[in-house]
Amino acid sequence: MPKKLPEDLAARIVAEIARYPDGVGIDGLHAVLANVISRRTLQRRLASMVEQKQILPEGDGRALKYRLAPIVATIAVTDAADVMVATGEIYIPTSPEGEEIKTYVRQPIQGRKPVGYDRELLETYRPNETRYLSPEIREHLHNIGRSPAGERPAGTYARDILGRLLIDLSWASSRLEGNTYTRLDTQNLIELGQAAAGKDRRDAQMILNHKAAIELLVEQAEDIGFNTFTFFNLHALLSENLLADPSESGRLRSRIVEVSGTVFHPLGIPQQIDDYFHMILDKAAAIDDPFEQAFFIMVHIPYLQPFVDVNKRVSRLGANIPLIRHNLCPLSFIDVPERAYVEGTLGVYELKRVDLLRDVFVWAYERSCQRYMAIRETVAEPDPVRLRYREALITVVSEIVRGLKSPGADAVRAVAATLVPQEHLDQITELALTDLRNLHEGNVSRYRLRLSEYRAWRPMQQAGT
């Protein structure tokens, strides 16, 4: 009797190929998948996936390798009034279930059935019994997301790559909201405090809000979690200076909201919003797998719409909480096509189906891991003294700056002497002096300083160099 193939076989093949950015041959694939598929059937399946442009073949004969197609571009050309107009669409490889959702949500809005919030999607989810991500997908994500930080304190890996993460995630998440800043614009704003000329001020505010929220997640990695404190503060940081009514920042909504471009109507009763918001956090906290936690938050926060605005931003940063806490590669959303993300979210809103959003989530994480792989391989071993006395270093730097003191060894040593044991005083003094020399407008938040405090002290920094 022929062996029954698993329903998620295509996803498993794609996931395995994604582990090899330079391509992998059929021998390598079959070595992993031999228990579920014969070599001949795998060859046929690979040929079909090549035809569907899900994967790309390179070489021939024994040198034939398969590589994941990073993006799928569909170009449509129309001829109107003797002018040729070409429009392009960038998308991601999608599962058959994802294609069904995409087809449905691309119908004119008049052809889609109006729906409201269905509490059963949340109520029927049983942590560690219900699974949005299959065991194979979770195993794959763990394999590619593992970092050198291993069992070190929560947030160690994210702190090691914080400079890159602040720019990548701030830019990519903002871009999914229609932000017009380029990555270079974002880098200049975060590192130098330079706003891009001719751009909307709201775009700059959105970028800076992301920076502050990411720093909260990384710097307080051991304290954050699936609780109201974390999510209210995430919303407060992400929505600062962007809401018509500032009093709604960091609070659950008490009024009806509409979501443009969809036939979905969010829940409108404040008590129920409060109840289901707490249920989301409780269920997320009970999930034992960090990737399932991350995707669960990406599904349910936007679906409930607990805040008047900024819900998807909260969900994207909230999805990073378990990844940061477990020292896994963070999810930066780099290169994610806005349309794919929006349509995946619409599939949840209008059909209560997570398949397309799951396709986006897995592809986005693979992309993030590919981007950070080079960094991950070159990250230096964390200094154990710096790690142990991290809070003391923050205090030393902030006191020197706020006190408008000269960044000299004597002043630094005097402050440090009250905070660390004598045997580590010399090392902490040297580390603090290095941090003071390297302090700039793009990293002052790391030391819990205001930009105005740094600017007032900067002449003393320049005099000391």
Secondary structure as a PSIPRED ss2 file (coil, helix, strand):
# PSIPRED VFORMAT (PSIPRED V4.0)

   1 M C   1.000  0.000  0.000
   2 P C   1.000  0.000  0.000
   3 K C   1.000  0.000  0.000
   4 K C   1.000  0.000  0.000
   5 L C   1.000  0.000  0.000
   6 P C   1.000  0.000  0.000
   7 E C   1.000  0.000  0.000
   8 D C   1.000  0.000  0.000
   9 L H   0.000  1.000  0.000
  10 A H   0.000  1.000  0.000
  11 A H   0.000  1.000  0.000
  12 R H   0.000  1.000  0.000
  13 I H   0.000  1.000  0.000
  14 V H   0.000  1.000  0.000
  15 A H   0.000  1.000  0.000
  16 E H   0.000  1.000  0.000
  17 I H   0.000  1.000  0.000
  18 A H   0.000  1.000  0.000
  19 R C   1.000  0.000  0.000
  20 Y C   1.000  0.000  0.000
  21 P C   1.000  0.000  0.000
  22 D C   1.000  0.000  0.000
  23 G C   1.000  0.000  0.000
  24 V E   0.000  0.000  1.000
  25 G C   1.000  0.000  0.000
  26 I H   0.000  1.000  0.000
  27 D H   0.000  1.000  0.000
  28 G H   0.000  1.000  0.000
  29 L H   0.000  1.000  0.000
  30 H H   0.000  1.000  0.000
  31 A H   0.000  1.000  0.000
  32 V H   0.000  1.000  0.000
  33 L H   0.000  1.000  0.000
  34 A C   1.000  0.000  0.000
  35 N C   1.000  0.000  0.000
  36 V C   1.000  0.000  0.000
  37 I C   1.000  0.000  0.000
  38 S C   1.000  0.000  0.000
  39 R H   0.000  1.000  0.000
  40 R H   0.000  1.000  0.000
  41 T H   0.000  1.000  0.000
  42 L H   0.000  1.000  0.000
  43 Q H   0.000  1.000  0.000
  44 R H   0.000  1.000  0.000
  45 R H   0.000  1.000  0.000
  46 L H   0.000  1.000  0.000
  47 A H   0.000  1.000  0.000
  48 S H   0.000  1.000  0.000
  49 M H   0.000  1.000  0.000
  50 V H   0.000  1.000  0.000
  51 E H   0.000  1.000  0.000
  52 Q C   1.000  0.000  0.000
  53 K C   1.000  0.000  0.000
  54 Q C   1.000  0.000  0.000
  55 I E   0.000  0.000  1.000
  56 L E   0.000  0.000  1.000
  57 P E   0.000  0.000  1.000
  58 E E   0.000  0.000  1.000
  59 G C   1.000  0.000  0.000
  60 D C   1.000  0.000  0.000
  61 G H   0.000  1.000  0.000
  62 R H   0.000  1.000  0.000
  63 A H   0.000  1.000  0.000
  64 L C   1.000  0.000  0.000
  65 K E   0.000  0.000  1.000
  66 Y E   0.000  0.000  1.000
  67 R E   0.000  0.000  1.000
  68 L E   0.000  0.000  1.000
  69 A C   1.000  0.000  0.000
  70 P C   1.000  0.000  0.000
  71 I C   1.000  0.000  0.000
  72 V E   0.000  0.000  1.000
  73 A E   0.000  0.000  1.000
  74 T E   0.000  0.000  1.000
  75 I E   0.000  0.000  1.000
  76 A E   0.000  0.000  1.000
  77 V E   0.000  0.000  1.000
  78 T E   0.000  0.000  1.000
  79 D E   0.000  0.000  1.000
  80 A E   0.000  0.000  1.000
  81 A C   1.000  0.000  0.000
  82 D C   1.000  0.000  0.000
  83 V E   0.000  0.000  1.000
  84 M E   0.000  0.000  1.000
  85 V E   0.000  0.000  1.000
  86 A E   0.000  0.000  1.000
  87 T E   0.000  0.000  1.000
  88 G E   0.000  0.000  1.000
  89 E E   0.000  0.000  1.000
  90 I E   0.000  0.000  1.000
  91 Y E   0.000  0.000  1.000
  92 I C   1.000  0.000  0.000
  93 P C   1.000  0.000  0.000
  94 T C   1.000  0.000  0.000
  95 S C   1.000  0.000  0.000
  96 P H   0.000  1.000  0.000
  97 E H   0.000  1.000  0.000
  98 G H   0.000  1.000  0.000
  99 E H   0.000  1.000  0.000
 100 E H   0.000  1.000  0.000
 101 I H   0.000  1.000  0.000
 102 K H   0.000  1.000  0.000
 103 T H   0.000  1.000  0.000
 104 Y H   0.000  1.000  0.000
 105 V H   0.000  1.000  0.000
 106 R C   1.000  0.000  0.000
 107 Q C   1.000  0.000  0.000
 108 P C   1.000  0.000  0.000
 109 I H   0.000  1.000  0.000
 110 Q H   0.000  1.000  0.000
 111 G H   0.000  1.000  0.000
 112 R C   1.000  0.000  0.000
 113 K C   1.000  0.000  0.000
 114 P C   1.000  0.000  0.000
 115 V E   0.000  0.000  1.000
 116 G E   0.000  0.000  1.000
 117 Y C   1.000  0.000  0.000
 118 D C   1.000  0.000  0.000
 119 R C   1.000  0.000  0.000
 120 E H   0.000  1.000  0.000
 121 L H   0.000  1.000  0.000
 122 L H   0.000  1.000  0.000
 123 E H   0.000  1.000  0.000
 124 T C   1.000  0.000  0.000
 125 Y C   1.000  0.000  0.000
 126 R C   1.000  0.000  0.000
 127 P E   0.000  0.000  1.000
 128 N C   1.000  0.000  0.000
 129 E C   1.000  0.000  0.000
 130 T E   0.000  0.000  1.000
 131 R C   1.000  0.000  0.000
 132 Y C   1.000  0.000  0.000
 133 L C   1.000  0.000  0.000
 134 S C   1.000  0.000  0.000
 135 P H   0.000  1.000  0.000
 136 E H   0.000  1.000  0.000
 137 I H   0.000  1.000  0.000
 138 R H   0.000  1.000  0.000
 139 E H   0.000  1.000  0.000
 140 H H   0.000  1.000  0.000
 141 L H   0.000  1.000  0.000
 142 H H   0.000  1.000  0.000
 143 N H   0.000  1.000  0.000
 144 I H   0.000  1.000  0.000
 145 G H   0.000  1.000  0.000
 146 R E   0.000  0.000  1.000
 147 S C   1.000  0.000  0.000
 148 P C   1.000  0.000  0.000
 149 A C   1.000  0.000  0.000
 150 G C   1.000  0.000  0.000
 151 E C   1.000  0.000  0.000
 152 R C   1.000  0.000  0.000
 153 P C   1.000  0.000  0.000
 154 A C   1.000  0.000  0.000
 155 G C   1.000  0.000  0.000
 156 T H   0.000  1.000  0.000
 157 Y H   0.000  1.000  0.000
 158 A H   0.000  1.000  0.000
 159 R H   0.000  1.000  0.000
 160 D H   0.000  1.000  0.000
 161 I C   1.000  0.000  0.000
 162 L H   0.000  1.000  0.000
 163 G H   0.000  1.000  0.000
 164 R H   0.000  1.000  0.000
 165 L H   0.000  1.000  0.000
 166 L H   0.000  1.000  0.000
 167 I H   0.000  1.000  0.000
 168 D H   0.000  1.000  0.000
 169 L H   0.000  1.000  0.000
 170 S H   0.000  1.000  0.000
 171 W H   0.000  1.000  0.000
 172 A H   0.000  1.000  0.000
 173 S H   0.000  1.000  0.000
 174 S H   0.000  1.000  0.000
 175 R H   0.000  1.000  0.000
 176 L C   1.000  0.000  0.000
 177 E C   1.000  0.000  0.000
 178 G C   1.000  0.000  0.000
 179 N C   1.000  0.000  0.000
 180 T C   1.000  0.000  0.000
 181 Y C   1.000  0.000  0.000
 182 T C   1.000  0.000  0.000
 183 R H   0.000  1.000  0.000
 184 L H   0.000  1.000  0.000
 185 D H   0.000  1.000  0.000
 186 T H   0.000  1.000  0.000
 187 Q H   0.000  1.000  0.000
 188 N H   0.000  1.000  0.000
 189 L H   0.000  1.000  0.000
 190 I H   0.000  1.000  0.000
 191 E H   0.000  1.000  0.000
 192 L H   0.000  1.000  0.000
 193 G C   1.000  0.000  0.000
 194 Q C   1.000  0.000  0.000
 195 A C   1.000  0.000  0.000
 196 A C   1.000  0.000  0.000
 197 A C   1.000  0.000  0.000
 198 G C   1.000  0.000  0.000
 199 K C   1.000  0.000  0.000
 200 D C   1.000  0.000  0.000
 201 R H   0.000  1.000  0.000
 202 R H   0.000  1.000  0.000
 203 D H   0.000  1.000  0.000
 204 A H   0.000  1.000  0.000
 205 Q H   0.000  1.000  0.000
 206 M H   0.000  1.000  0.000
 207 I H   0.000  1.000  0.000
 208 L H   0.000  1.000  0.000
 209 N H   0.000  1.000  0.000
 210 H H   0.000  1.000  0.000
 211 K H   0.000  1.000  0.000
 212 A H   0.000  1.000  0.000
 213 A H   0.000  1.000  0.000
 214 I H   0.000  1.000  0.000
 215 E H   0.000  1.000  0.000
 216 L H   0.000  1.000  0.000
 217 L H   0.000  1.000  0.000
 218 V H   0.000  1.000  0.000
 219 E H   0.000  1.000  0.000
 220 Q C   1.000  0.000  0.000
 221 A C   1.000  0.000  0.000
 222 E C   1.000  0.000  0.000
 223 D C   1.000  0.000  0.000
 224 I C   1.000  0.000  0.000
 225 G C   1.000  0.000  0.000
 226 F C   1.000  0.000  0.000
 227 N C   1.000  0.000  0.000
 228 T H   0.000  1.000  0.000
 229 F H   0.000  1.000  0.000
 230 T H   0.000  1.000  0.000
 231 F H   0.000  1.000  0.000
 232 F H   0.000  1.000  0.000
 233 N H   0.000  1.000  0.000
 234 L H   0.000  1.000  0.000
 235 H H   0.000  1.000  0.000
 236 A H   0.000  1.000  0.000
 237 L H   0.000  1.000  0.000
 238 L H   0.000  1.000  0.000
 239 S H   0.000  1.000  0.000
 240 E C   1.000  0.000  0.000
 241 N C   1.000  0.000  0.000
 242 L C   1.000  0.000  0.000
 243 L C   1.000  0.000  0.000
 244 A C   1.000  0.000  0.000
 245 D C   1.000  0.000  0.000
 246 P H   0.000  1.000  0.000
 247 S H   0.000  1.000  0.000
 248 E H   0.000  1.000  0.000
 249 S C   1.000  0.000  0.000
 250 G C   1.000  0.000  0.000
 251 R C   1.000  0.000  0.000
 252 L C   1.000  0.000  0.000
 253 R C   1.000  0.000  0.000
 254 S C   1.000  0.000  0.000
 255 R C   1.000  0.000  0.000
 256 I C   1.000  0.000  0.000
 257 V C   1.000  0.000  0.000
 258 E C   1.000  0.000  0.000
 259 V C   1.000  0.000  0.000
 260 S C   1.000  0.000  0.000
 261 G C   1.000  0.000  0.000
 262 T C   1.000  0.000  0.000
 263 V C   1.000  0.000  0.000
 264 F E   0.000  0.000  1.000
 265 H E   0.000  0.000  1.000
 266 P C   1.000  0.000  0.000
 267 L C   1.000  0.000  0.000
 268 G C   1.000  0.000  0.000
 269 I C   1.000  0.000  0.000
 270 P H   0.000  1.000  0.000
 271 Q H   0.000  1.000  0.000
 272 Q H   0.000  1.000  0.000
 273 I H   0.000  1.000  0.000
 274 D H   0.000  1.000  0.000
 275 D H   0.000  1.000  0.000
 276 Y H   0.000  1.000  0.000
 277 F H   0.000  1.000  0.000
 278 H H   0.000  1.000  0.000
 279 M H   0.000  1.000  0.000
 280 I H   0.000  1.000  0.000
 281 L H   0.000  1.000  0.000
 282 D H   0.000  1.000  0.000
 283 K H   0.000  1.000  0.000
 284 A H   0.000  1.000  0.000
 285 A H   0.000  1.000  0.000
 286 A H   0.000  1.000  0.000
 287 I C   1.000  0.000  0.000
 288 D C   1.000  0.000  0.000
 289 D C   1.000  0.000  0.000
 290 P H   0.000  1.000  0.000
 291 F H   0.000  1.000  0.000
 292 E H   0.000  1.000  0.000
 293 Q H   0.000  1.000  0.000
 294 A H   0.000  1.000  0.000
 295 F H   0.000  1.000  0.000
 296 F H   0.000  1.000  0.000
 297 I H   0.000  1.000  0.000
 298 M H   0.000  1.000  0.000
 299 V H   0.000  1.000  0.000
 300 H H   0.000  1.000  0.000
 301 I H   0.000  1.000  0.000
 302 P H   0.000  1.000  0.000
 303 Y H   0.000  1.000  0.000
 304 L H   0.000  1.000  0.000
 305 Q C   1.000  0.000  0.000
 306 P C   1.000  0.000  0.000
 307 F C   1.000  0.000  0.000
 308 V C   1.000  0.000  0.000
 309 D C   1.000  0.000  0.000
 310 V C   1.000  0.000  0.000
 311 N H   0.000  1.000  0.000
 312 K H   0.000  1.000  0.000
 313 R H   0.000  1.000  0.000
 314 V H   0.000  1.000  0.000
 315 S H   0.000  1.000  0.000
 316 R H   0.000  1.000  0.000
 317 L H   0.000  1.000  0.000
 318 G H   0.000  1.000  0.000
 319 A C   1.000  0.000  0.000
 320 N H   0.000  1.000  0.000
 321 I H   0.000  1.000  0.000
 322 P H   0.000  1.000  0.000
 323 L H   0.000  1.000  0.000
 324 I H   0.000  1.000  0.000
 325 R H   0.000  1.000  0.000
 326 H C   1.000  0.000  0.000
 327 N C   1.000  0.000  0.000
 328 L E   0.000  0.000  1.000
 329 C C   1.000  0.000  0.000
 330 P C   1.000  0.000  0.000
 331 L C   1.000  0.000  0.000
 332 S C   1.000  0.000  0.000
 333 F C   1.000  0.000  0.000
 334 I C   1.000  0.000  0.000
 335 D C   1.000  0.000  0.000
 336 V C   1.000  0.000  0.000
 337 P C   1.000  0.000  0.000
 338 E H   0.000  1.000  0.000
 339 R H   0.000  1.000  0.000
 340 A H   0.000  1.000  0.000
 341 Y H   0.000  1.000  0.000
 342 V H   0.000  1.000  0.000
 343 E H   0.000  1.000  0.000
 344 G H   0.000  1.000  0.000
 345 T H   0.000  1.000  0.000
 346 L H   0.000  1.000  0.000
 347 G H   0.000  1.000  0.000
 348 V H   0.000  1.000  0.000
 349 Y H   0.000  1.000  0.000
 350 E H   0.000  1.000  0.000
 351 L H   0.000  1.000  0.000
 352 K C   1.000  0.000  0.000
 353 R C   1.000  0.000  0.000
 354 V C   1.000  0.000  0.000
 355 D H   0.000  1.000  0.000
 356 L H   0.000  1.000  0.000
 357 L H   0.000  1.000  0.000
 358 R H   0.000  1.000  0.000
 359 D H   0.000  1.000  0.000
 360 V H   0.000  1.000  0.000
 361 F H   0.000  1.000  0.000
 362 V H   0.000  1.000  0.000
 363 W H   0.000  1.000  0.000
 364 A H   0.000  1.000  0.000
 365 Y H   0.000  1.000  0.000
 366 E H   0.000  1.000  0.000
 367 R H   0.000  1.000  0.000
 368 S H   0.000  1.000  0.000
 369 C H   0.000  1.000  0.000
 370 Q H   0.000  1.000  0.000
 371 R H   0.000  1.000  0.000
 372 Y H   0.000  1.000  0.000
 373 M H   0.000  1.000  0.000
 374 A H   0.000  1.000  0.000
 375 I H   0.000  1.000  0.000
 376 R H   0.000  1.000  0.000
 377 E H   0.000  1.000  0.000
 378 T H   0.000  1.000  0.000
 379 V C   1.000  0.000  0.000
 380 A C   1.000  0.000  0.000
 381 E C   1.000  0.000  0.000
 382 P C   1.000  0.000  0.000
 383 D C   1.000  0.000  0.000
 384 P H   0.000  1.000  0.000
 385 V H   0.000  1.000  0.000
 386 R H   0.000  1.000  0.000
 387 L H   0.000  1.000  0.000
 388 R H   0.000  1.000  0.000
 389 Y C   1.000  0.000  0.000
 390 R H   0.000  1.000  0.000
 391 E H   0.000  1.000  0.000
 392 A H   0.000  1.000  0.000
 393 L H   0.000  1.000  0.000
 394 I H   0.000  1.000  0.000
 395 T H   0.000  1.000  0.000
 396 V H   0.000  1.000  0.000
 397 V H   0.000  1.000  0.000
 398 S H   0.000  1.000  0.000
 399 E H   0.000  1.000  0.000
 400 I H   0.000  1.000  0.000
 401 V H   0.000  1.000  0.000
 402 R H   0.000  1.000  0.000
 403 G C   1.000  0.000  0.000
 404 L C   1.000  0.000  0.000
 405 K C   1.000  0.000  0.000
 406 S C   1.000  0.000  0.000
 407 P C   1.000  0.000  0.000
 408 G C   1.000  0.000  0.000
 409 A H   0.000  1.000  0.000
 410 D H   0.000  1.000  0.000
 411 A H   0.000  1.000  0.000
 412 V H   0.000  1.000  0.000
 413 R H   0.000  1.000  0.000
 414 A H   0.000  1.000  0.000
 415 V H   0.000  1.000  0.000
 416 A H   0.000  1.000  0.000
 417 A C   1.000  0.000  0.000
 418 T C   1.000  0.000  0.000
 419 L C   1.000  0.000  0.000
 420 V C   1.000  0.000  0.000
 421 P C   1.000  0.000  0.000
 422 Q H   0.000  1.000  0.000
 423 E H   0.000  1.000  0.000
 424 H H   0.000  1.000  0.000
 425 L H   0.000  1.000  0.000
 426 D H   0.000  1.000  0.000
 427 Q H   0.000  1.000  0.000
 428 I H   0.000  1.000  0.000
 429 T H   0.000  1.000  0.000
 430 E H   0.000  1.000  0.000
 431 L H   0.000  1.000  0.000
 432 A H   0.000  1.000  0.000
 433 L H   0.000  1.000  0.000
 434 T H   0.000  1.000  0.000
 435 D H   0.000  1.000  0.000
 436 L H   0.000  1.000  0.000
 437 R H   0.000  1.000  0.000
 438 N C   1.000  0.000  0.000
 439 L C   1.000  0.000  0.000
 440 H C   1.000  0.000  0.000
 441 E C   1.000  0.000  0.000
 442 G C   1.000  0.000  0.000
 443 N C   1.000  0.000  0.000
 444 V H   0.000  1.000  0.000
 445 S H   0.000  1.000  0.000
 446 R H   0.000  1.000  0.000
 447 Y H   0.000  1.000  0.000
 448 R C   1.000  0.000  0.000
 449 L C   1.000  0.000  0.000
 450 R C   1.000  0.000  0.000
 451 L H   0.000  1.000  0.000
 452 S H   0.000  1.000  0.000
 453 E H   0.000  1.000  0.000
 454 Y H   0.000  1.000  0.000
 455 R H   0.000  1.000  0.000
 456 A H   0.000  1.000  0.000
 457 W H   0.000  1.000  0.000
 458 R H   0.000  1.000  0.000
 459 P H   0.000  1.000  0.000
 460 M H   0.000  1.000  0.000
 461 Q H   0.000  1.000  0.000
 462 Q H   0.000  1.000  0.000
 463 A H   0.000  1.000  0.000
 464 G H   0.000  1.000  0.000
 465 T C   1.000  0.000  0.000
